[in-house]
Amino acid sequence: MDPRLAVIEERLEHVGRIVAVTGGKGGIGKSVIASTLALTLGEVMPVGLLDLDLTSPCDHLLLGVDGQFPEE
């Protein structure tokens, strides 16, 4: 068994829902929608936002986050 899978499963054990924002083309507003959705839902429940854009992630720019790194 791959130990990385166990770590992922442990970190996500308390996650109730996952909402994926996706599209087949660049520049159609996926990051804006995902950031706005996270901010809106964050007013009523704990929310996490994961930007999986490997070439040009920009959610942190939209949200004004600079110099922050996740903790283990």
N, C-alpha and C positions, 0 to 999 in steps of 0.2 A: 504494500500500500504506500502510495506517495504521501509523505508527511505534510506536504504543502496543502493537500486536500483537507486534512484534519484541521489545520490552522484556519483555513477559510471557513470550514463548517463551524468551528468554535466561534469565530468572530461574527458570523451571521446568524447564530442561534436565536438571538432575540429580535431579529428583523422580521416584521410581520408582512410587509409588502414591498415589492420592487416594481418601480415604474420605469420603463425604458422609453427614452425619447430618441427616435431614430429616423433616418431618411436616407435616400439613395444619392443625394446630391449635396454638394457643399454650398454654403451661403444661403440656406433656406430658413435659418432662424432656430435651428435645433438648440443651440447653446442658450439663446435668449429664452426660449420656451422652458428649457430645463431649469435655468436659474430662477426664472419667475415662478415656476411651479414649486421649486424648493423653498423660496422665500415665503410664498403664500401658505403652503402647507406647514412651514416652520412656525407659523403663528399659532397653530393649534396642536401640534405634535412634534416630537423629535424627528429631525430629518437629516439625512446625509446626502451629499451630492458627489458623484464620482464622474469625472470627465475622462472618458476613455478614448478621446481623439489623440491618436499617437503622433500625428503630423503637426497639428497646430491647436493644442488645447487652449481655450480662452475663457472658460467659466470663471477662473480666478480674476481675470481682468474685468469681466462684467460685474463681478461682486466687489471689486476694489480690495482684494486680498493680496498682500505682498509679504514675502519672507516667512510664510507659515509652512510648517511641515507637520505631517501627521505623527502622532505618538503611537508607539507600539502597545 
